[in-house]
């Protein structure tokens, strides 16, 4: 139960960071596949791409690719990305740290594979709902 509270706090921290740091400035909408997956960052001749299932998203820099990977992994159908790359790289450590902490707390629960996947799916659903609510509040 202790882990559940800590996980809930990290979910809220993700939403707060997204709302206060990202949505407070100029952003653009990036479409994502909208299902939980394990996206990969590819280094190409033209820069970086995020491979999400069969879709490839061109990214201007590594921080944008890492930023989008977080939201693609949790299954967001779209996300607002800052126009300013320095803002993206500034907010990135907080977002990655929260997601990493959620995964670590879940691993500490020593669940079997099926329980782990089911709980992770529920956590990702809560993250999506929280982020959607934050976007709606921001207008």
Order of alpha helices (4+ residues) and beta strands (2+ residues): alpha-beta-beta-beta-beta-alpha-beta-alpha-alpha
